[in-house]
């Protein structure tokens, strides 16, 4: 099966605000298959990705990298085709001239759940590492750290005017991870 995909140049696509005037992500991309480029406040390209549901992916990226997600450029396609999506992604990276940090050395921060162990305060780390703590005590500490990090993320999003409902997976908090449910 040969799928001909019209690759639009990144420079020709319109910027779309990541969070609109009503505090929501662009809902026209719910359930849409496509490639998206994420830009920071100064419109510097941060990450290029593709998804079978652009809206859900954008939501994940927003909670993982809230300070980097201000503008979008998106090209949707009608049928899922990894080859077509990867072709667009590679064309945009080539057009950019350099690999966006989110596709290079910072890729894990964009695509993986947030590991809260790395975000522990000195006090939290010392408490977690106490020899008297059993596994249950460590899980409780991890959950509390995850709740603190979650509150920090939600506070940042609130200052950005985000009104969208965000719910983290409670089961992952026990493992020291934050990801959307």
HELIX and SHEET records of a PDB file:
HELIX    1   1 UNK A   10  UNK A   12  5                                   3    
HELIX    2   2 UNK A   27  UNK A   29  5                                   3    
HELIX    3   3 UNK A   54  UNK A   64  1                                  11    
HELIX    4   4 UNK A   82  UNK A   96  1                                  15    
HELIX    5   5 UNK A  101  UNK A  103  5                                   3    
HELIX    6   6 UNK A  107  UNK A  111  1                                   5    
HELIX    7   7 UNK A  116  UNK A  119  5                                   4    
HELIX    8   8 UNK A  122  UNK A  128  1                                   7    
HELIX    9   9 UNK A  135  UNK A  159  1                                  25    
HELIX   10  10 UNK A  170  UNK A  173  1                                   4    
SHEET    1   A 4 UNK A  16  UNK A  17  0                                        
SHEET    2   A 4 UNK A  71  UNK A  77 -1                                        
SHEET    3   A 4 UNK A  33  UNK A  39 -1                                        
SHEET    4   A 4 UNK A  45  UNK A  51 -1                                        
SHEET    1   B 2 UNK A 114  UNK A 115  0                                        
SHEET    2   B 2 UNK A 177  UNK A 178 -1                                        
END                                                                             
